[in-house]
Amino acid sequence: MDWATDDDREGTCEIDIAVTFDPETRTRTVSGTFCDRTIDHTTTWHHDGMAG
């Protein structure tokens, strides 16, 4: 990704992100790197059911 700011700074950074989804354990994980920063975030949710 190329980026630039109003004060004439600019650069390029690499994006390498993967997302996994497991409906059995109800988790989503986002991991990888974004501009040399490590990303590792897991979200879990629950479902109370629907009235019907």
Backbone as XML, in Angstrom:
<?xml version="1.0"?>
<chain id="A" units="angstrom">
  <residue number="1" name="MET">
    <atom name="N" x="0.845" y="-1.155" z="0.000"/>
    <atom name="CA" x="0.000" y="0.000" z="0.000"/>
    <atom name="C" x="0.902" y="1.233" z="0.000"/>
  </residue>
  <residue number="2" name="ASP">
    <atom name="N" x="0.614" y="2.157" z="-0.862"/>
    <atom name="CA" x="1.315" y="3.441" z="-0.876"/>
    <atom name="C" x="0.511" y="4.444" z="-0.058"/>
  </residue>
  <residue number="3" name="TRP">
    <atom name="N" x="1.201" y="5.280" z="0.694"/>
    <atom name="CA" x="0.520" y="6.289" z="1.500"/>
    <atom name="C" x="1.256" y="7.616" z="1.392"/>
  </residue>
  <residue number="4" name="ALA">
    <atom name="N" x="0.532" y="8.715" z="1.655"/>
    <atom name="CA" x="1.117" y="10.060" z="1.641"/>
    <atom name="C" x="0.305" y="10.942" z="2.581"/>
  </residue>
  <residue number="5" name="THR">
    <atom name="N" x="0.976" y="11.949" z="3.165"/>
    <atom name="CA" x="0.313" y="12.884" z="4.070"/>
    <atom name="C" x="0.370" y="14.294" z="3.491"/>
  </residue>
  <residue number="6" name="ASP">
    <atom name="N" x="-0.405" y="15.170" z="4.076"/>
    <atom name="CA" x="-0.424" y="16.570" z="3.628"/>
    <atom name="C" x="0.902" y="17.288" z="3.872"/>
  </residue>
  <residue number="7" name="ASP">
    <atom name="N" x="1.723" y="16.767" z="4.824"/>
    <atom name="CA" x="3.006" y="17.419" z="5.102"/>
    <atom name="C" x="4.162" y="16.743" z="4.349"/>
  </residue>
  <residue number="8" name="ASP">
    <atom name="N" x="3.845" y="16.152" z="3.200"/>
    <atom name="CA" x="4.818" y="15.589" z="2.254"/>
    <atom name="C" x="5.552" y="14.344" z="2.737"/>
  </residue>
  <residue number="9" name="ARG">
    <atom name="N" x="5.028" y="13.652" z="3.732"/>
    <atom name="CA" x="5.603" y="12.348" z="4.084"/>
    <atom name="C" x="4.916" y="11.308" z="3.208"/>
  </residue>
  <residue number="10" name="GLU">
    <atom name="N" x="5.661" y="10.282" z="2.822"/>
    <atom name="CA" x="5.082" y="9.224" z="2.006"/>
    <atom name="C" x="5.857" y="7.942" z="2.205"/>
  </residue>
  <residue number="11" name="GLY">
    <atom name="N" x="5.262" y="6.855" z="1.802"/>
    <atom name="CA" x="5.931" y="5.576" z="1.944"/>
    <atom name="C" x="5.075" y="4.451" z="1.392"/>
  </residue>
  <residue number="12" name="THR">
    <atom name="N" x="5.580" y="3.259" z="1.597"/>
    <atom name="CA" x="4.904" y="2.043" z="1.165"/>
    <atom name="C" x="4.950" y="1.056" z="2.316"/>
  </residue>
  <residue number="13" name="CYS">
    <atom name="N" x="3.872" y="0.337" z="2.517"/>
    <atom name="CA" x="3.903" y="-0.710" z="3.532"/>
    <atom name="C" x="3.174" y="-1.946" z="3.030"/>
  </residue>
  <residue number="14" name="GLU">
    <atom name="N" x="3.593" y="-3.077" z="3.548"/>
    <atom name="CA" x="3.045" y="-4.359" z="3.128"/>
    <atom name="C" x="1.865" y="-4.742" z="4.009"/>
  </residue>
  <residue number="15" name="ILE">
    <atom name="N" x="0.863" y="-5.332" z="3.384"/>
    <atom name="CA" x="-0.303" y="-5.836" z="4.105"/>
    <atom name="C" x="-0.384" y="-7.339" z="3.856"/>
  </residue>
  <residue number="16" name="ASP">
    <atom name="N" x="-0.375" y="-8.117" z="4.932"/>
    <atom name="CA" x="-0.470" y="-9.577" z="4.840"/>
    <atom name="C" x="-1.385" y="-10.037" z="5.970"/>
  </residue>
  <residue number="17" name="ILE">
    <atom name="N" x="-2.670" y="-10.141" z="5.696"/>
    <atom name="CA" x="-3.669" y="-10.435" z="6.725"/>
    <atom name="C" x="-4.481" y="-11.653" z="6.304"/>
  </residue>
  <residue number="18" name="ALA">
    <atom name="N" x="-4.747" y="-12.525" z="7.268"/>
    <atom name="CA" x="-5.600" y="-13.691" z="7.035"/>
    <atom name="C" x="-6.727" y="-13.680" z="8.059"/>
  </residue>
  <residue number="19" name="VAL">
    <atom name="N" x="-7.899" y="-14.122" z="7.630"/>
    <atom name="CA" x="-9.053" y="-14.210" z="8.519"/>
    <atom name="C" x="-9.544" y="-15.647" z="8.504"/>
  </residue>
  <residue number="20" name="THR">
    <atom name="N" x="-9.737" y="-16.218" z="9.696"/>
    <atom name="CA" x="-10.326" y="-17.549" z="9.793"/>
    <atom name="C" x="-11.618" y="-17.454" z="10.584"/>
  </residue>
  <residue number="21" name="PHE">
    <atom name="N" x="-12.545" y="-18.313" z="10.241"/>
    <atom name="CA" x="-13.866" y="-18.316" z="10.853"/>
    <atom name="C" x="-14.204" y="-19.754" z="11.217"/>
  </residue>
  <residue number="22" name="ASP">
    <atom name="N" x="-14.579" y="-19.987" z="12.477"/>
    <atom name="CA" x="-14.946" y="-21.323" z="12.930"/>
    <atom name="C" x="-16.331" y="-21.269" z="13.560"/>
  </residue>
  <residue number="23" name="PRO">
    <atom name="N" x="-17.368" y="-21.644" z="12.804"/>
    <atom name="CA" x="-18.719" y="-21.564" z="13.356"/>
    <atom name="C" x="-18.947" y="-22.529" z="14.514"/>
  </residue>
  <residue number="24" name="GLU">
    <atom name="N" x="-18.190" y="-23.619" z="14.563"/>
    <atom name="CA" x="-18.365" y="-24.584" z="15.653"/>
    <atom name="C" x="-17.956" y="-23.994" z="16.999"/>
  </residue>
  <residue number="25" name="THR">
    <atom name="N" x="-16.846" y="-23.267" z="17.021"/>
    <atom name="CA" x="-16.393" y="-22.635" z="18.273"/>
    <atom name="C" x="-16.833" y="-21.184" z="18.367"/>
  </residue>
  <residue number="26" name="ARG">
    <atom name="N" x="-17.510" y="-20.711" z="17.309"/>
    <atom name="CA" x="-18.008" y="-19.330" z="17.234"/>
    <atom name="C" x="-16.881" y="-18.305" z="17.407"/>
  </residue>
  <residue number="27" name="THR">
    <atom name="N" x="-15.807" y="-18.518" z="16.663"/>
    <atom name="CA" x="-14.676" y="-17.589" z="16.725"/>
    <atom name="C" x="-14.292" y="-17.115" z="15.326"/>
  </residue>
  <residue number="28" name="ARG">
    <atom name="N" x="-13.779" y="-15.894" z="15.302"/>
    <atom name="CA" x="-13.192" y="-15.316" z="14.094"/>
    <atom name="C" x="-11.829" y="-14.786" z="14.509"/>
  </residue>
  <residue number="29" name="THR">
    <atom name="N" x="-10.796" y="-15.123" z="13.760"/>
    <atom name="CA" x="-9.447" y="-14.664" z="14.066"/>
    <atom name="C" x="-8.883" y="-13.900" z="12.874"/>
  </residue>
  <residue number="30" name="VAL">
    <atom name="N" x="-8.352" y="-12.723" z="13.160"/>
    <atom name="CA" x="-7.664" y="-11.914" z="12.162"/>
    <atom name="C" x="-6.203" y="-11.872" z="12.593"/>
  </residue>
  <residue number="31" name="SER">
    <atom name="N" x="-5.300" y="-12.291" z="11.716"/>
    <atom name="CA" x="-3.883" y="-12.302" z="12.081"/>
    <atom name="C" x="-3.032" y="-11.950" z="10.872"/>
  </residue>
  <residue number="32" name="GLY">
    <atom name="N" x="-1.834" y="-11.462" z="11.157"/>
    <atom name="CA" x="-0.892" y="-11.115" z="10.103"/>
    <atom name="C" x="-0.135" y="-9.853" z="10.441"/>
  </residue>
  <residue number="33" name="THR">
    <atom name="N" x="0.248" y="-9.124" z="9.389"/>
    <atom name="CA" x="0.979" y="-7.871" z="9.580"/>
    <atom name="C" x="0.370" y="-6.786" z="8.706"/>
  </residue>
  <residue number="34" name="PHE">
    <atom name="N" x="0.463" y="-5.573" z="9.211"/>
    <atom name="CA" x="0.001" y="-4.389" z="8.491"/>
    <atom name="C" x="1.024" y="-3.303" z="8.760"/>
  </residue>
  <residue number="35" name="CYS">
    <atom name="N" x="1.774" y="-2.906" z="7.731"/>
    <atom name="CA" x="2.818" y="-1.877" z="7.875"/>
    <atom name="C" x="3.785" y="-2.218" z="9.008"/>
  </residue>
  <residue number="36" name="ASP">
    <atom name="N" x="4.276" y="-3.443" z="9.015"/>
    <atom name="CA" x="5.240" y="-3.937" z="10.011"/>
    <atom name="C" x="4.682" y="-4.006" z="11.425"/>
  </residue>
  <residue number="37" name="ARG">
    <atom name="N" x="3.382" y="-3.964" z="11.580"/>
    <atom name="CA" x="2.752" y="-4.132" z="12.890"/>
    <atom name="C" x="2.011" y="-5.463" z="12.895"/>
  </residue>
  <residue number="38" name="THR">
    <atom name="N" x="2.165" y="-6.198" z="13.996"/>
    <atom name="CA" x="1.532" y="-7.501" z="14.114"/>
    <atom name="C" x="0.071" y="-7.359" z="14.512"/>
  </residue>
  <residue number="39" name="ILE">
    <atom name="N" x="-0.766" y="-8.117" z="13.844"/>
    <atom name="CA" x="-2.191" y="-8.163" z="14.156"/>
    <atom name="C" x="-2.517" y="-9.585" z="14.591"/>
  </residue>
  <residue number="40" name="ASP">
    <atom name="N" x="-3.176" y="-9.729" z="15.728"/>
    <atom name="CA" x="-3.626" y="-11.036" z="16.204"/>
    <atom name="C" x="-4.837" y="-10.794" z="17.091"/>
  </residue>
  <residue number="41" name="HIS">
    <atom name="N" x="-6.016" y="-10.901" z="16.516"/>
    <atom name="CA" x="-7.241" y="-10.555" z="17.237"/>
    <atom name="C" x="-8.282" y="-11.651" z="17.022"/>
  </residue>
  <residue number="42" name="THR">
    <atom name="N" x="-8.784" y="-12.206" z="18.124"/>
    <atom name="CA" x="-9.814" y="-13.237" z="18.058"/>
    <atom name="C" x="-11.082" y="-12.723" z="18.709"/>
  </residue>
  <residue number="43" name="THR">
    <atom name="N" x="-12.204" y="-12.930" z="18.032"/>
    <atom name="CA" x="-13.513" y="-12.526" z="18.531"/>
    <atom name="C" x="-14.379" y="-13.772" z="18.692"/>
  </residue>
  <residue number="44" name="THR">
    <atom name="N" x="-15.071" y="-13.865" z="19.818"/>
    <atom name="CA" x="-16.002" y="-14.961" z="20.074"/>
    <atom name="C" x="-17.373" y="-14.368" z="20.333"/>
  </residue>
  <residue number="45" name="TRP">
    <atom name="N" x="-18.399" y="-15.013" z="19.848"/>
    <atom name="CA" x="-19.749" y="-14.506" z="20.060"/>
    <atom name="C" x="-20.650" y="-15.637" z="20.526"/>
  </residue>
  <residue number="46" name="HIS">
    <atom name="N" x="-21.838" y="-15.273" z="20.990"/>
    <atom name="CA" x="-22.841" y="-16.266" z="21.387"/>
    <atom name="C" x="-24.163" y="-15.940" z="20.705"/>
  </residue>
  <residue number="47" name="HIS">
    <atom name="N" x="-25.016" y="-16.928" z="20.664"/>
    <atom name="CA" x="-26.323" y="-16.765" z="20.027"/>
    <atom name="C" x="-27.372" y="-17.319" z="20.988"/>
  </residue>
  <residue number="48" name="ASP">
    <atom name="N" x="-28.299" y="-16.479" z="21.378"/>
    <atom name="CA" x="-29.321" y="-16.880" z="22.343"/>
    <atom name="C" x="-30.516" y="-17.554" z="21.685"/>
  </residue>
  <residue number="49" name="GLY">
    <atom name="N" x="-30.521" y="-17.661" z="20.397"/>
    <atom name="CA" x="-31.649" y="-18.267" z="19.702"/>
    <atom name="C" x="-32.649" y="-17.212" z="19.263"/>
  </residue>
  <residue number="50" name="MET">
    <atom name="N" x="-33.539" y="-17.635" z="18.432"/>
    <atom name="CA" x="-34.547" y="-16.707" z="17.923"/>
    <atom name="C" x="-35.932" y="-17.222" z="18.297"/>
  </residue>
  <residue number="51" name="ALA">
    <atom name="N" x="-36.789" y="-16.305" z="18.652"/>
    <atom name="CA" x="-38.169" y="-16.688" z="18.940"/>
    <atom name="C" x="-38.850" y="-17.070" z="17.636"/>
  </residue>
  <residue number="52" name="GLY">
    <atom name="N" x="-39.674" y="-18.065" z="17.658"/>
    <atom name="CA" x="-40.306" y="-18.434" z="16.412"/>
    <atom name="C" x="-41.549" y="-19.090" z="16.616"/>
  </residue>
</chain>
